[in-house]
Each structure stands twice: as structure tokens, then as C-alpha cells.
Amino acid sequence: MTARPSPDPICVRVNDAARMIGVGRTKLYELIAAGEVETVKLGKSTRITTASLHDLIRRQRGSL
């Protein structure tokens, strides 16, 4: 039986999101407050959509 690769996550924890884009938690919360990064509340947990992280990086690359 062949192991299927696990699917890419559609949302991640704040610490993981910050690590993914190479910023600290404080900077990530600034980006969230500015509406640059989309969050989802799951119960008491805040998650960051990976799509919004990809969009942020695309926008930043376009502004160079």
C-alpha cells in the first residue's frame, strides 16, 4: 500500500505562520491588524490562512 502525501494545510497557527514568512509574532499581528493577512477563529484559537500568506508575499514581490 502506498502512503498518500498529507495535504497542505489551509490554515496554520500564528507562530507557524510567522515562521513561514520569516517575521516575528508582533509583526504578524501588525499585518493582521492592517488587514494584510486573513485570520479564522476556530473556537478560541486563531488560525492564519495559508492563502493569505501567499497573497501577502505576491503583493510584496509586486511592489519591489
N, C-alpha and C positions, 0 to 999 in steps of 0.2 A: 504494500500500500504506500503510495506517495504522499508525503506530507504537503499539505497546501500551505502556501505562504500566508502569514497573517495579514489582514487588510491594513492599509494605512489608517491611522486614527483620523477622525474628522474633528475631534476637539481634544485638547490637552490641558493639563494643569498649568497654573500660572508659572510656576518655577520651570517647568519643562518648556513652555512657550518662550520664556525669557532666554533660556539656554539655546533654544533652536535658532533664535535670531541674534544671539550674541550681545544681549543687553541685560542689565540688572532688573530686579523686580520693580524698583522705583521708576525707572524709565518706562517699563512696560505699562505700569499703572498710569503714567502720564499719557502714553499713547492711547490707552483705553479711554481716559477722561476726554481726550481731544477727538474721540470718535474715529481714530485711525485703525483700531483693532476691535473686532466684534467679540463679545462675550456671550455666554449662555449660562444661565443659572440652572443647576440640577440639584434640587433640594437646597442645601446650604452651601454647596460647592459652586465655585465659579470656574468655568472652563473657557478656553480661548479656541475659537475655530481655526483650524489649520489653514482653511481657505483664506481667512482674513490676514494671516501671517504672510501667505504667498502674495496676496494682493498688495500688502504694505511694501514688501520688497520690490515688487514690479513697479509700483509708483515711485519708490525711491530711486530705482535704477533709471527710470524715465526722466527724472529731474536732474540728472547729472549733466 
